[in-house]
Amino acid sequence: MMLVTAESCTGGWIGEAITAVPGSSVWFERGFITYSNASKHEMLGVRQAILDQYGAVSPQTAREMVIGALTASHAQIGVSVTGIAGPDGGTAIKPVGMVCFAWATKDGLIRQETRFFDGTRETIRYAAVVAALQGIPQLLDRI
C-alpha cells in the first residue's frame, strides 16, 4: 500500500517525518501542502461551498482533503490534517489548538477525528503530526 498526505497546519511536517525513515519511498507516494483555501480547492478539489460554509478548519474540509489527495495520487491510503496552530486565529468556536484529521482508503473507508491540543504553535503542530501518523495503523486495523 502507498500513502498520500494532505497537510495544512503541519506544513509538510508529516511528509518530513515519513521521509526521515530510510526506505519510506516503498510506501510513501506523495504529499500535498495546501495551506491556503485556494490550494485546498485547486490541488485537492475541496469544494468552495464547503470552505465557505464550514471553513478551512473543519471535519468537512479534512474529509474532502483526504479524498482529494487519494484521487490526485496513486496511493491507496491517505491522511489529511487542518487546524489552528496559533498563536492567533482562534475563536470561541474554533480555538487555537483545534485540529481536524481524516484518514481514508481508496475503496471508501473513512475515519475522522477532531482534537484539541494545548501549547505553543510548535507543540500543537508536533502533536498534530504524531496524531496523524498514529491514525494510519488505526485505519488499517479496520480493513
ABEGO torsion letter per residue (X at the ends): XBBBBBBBAAGGAAAAAAAABBGAAAABABBBBBABAAAAAAAAGBBAAAAAAAEABBAAAAAAAAAAAAAABABABBBBBBBBAOABGBBAABBBGBBBBBBBBAAGBBBBBBBBBBEBAAAAAAAAAAAAAAAAAAAAAAX
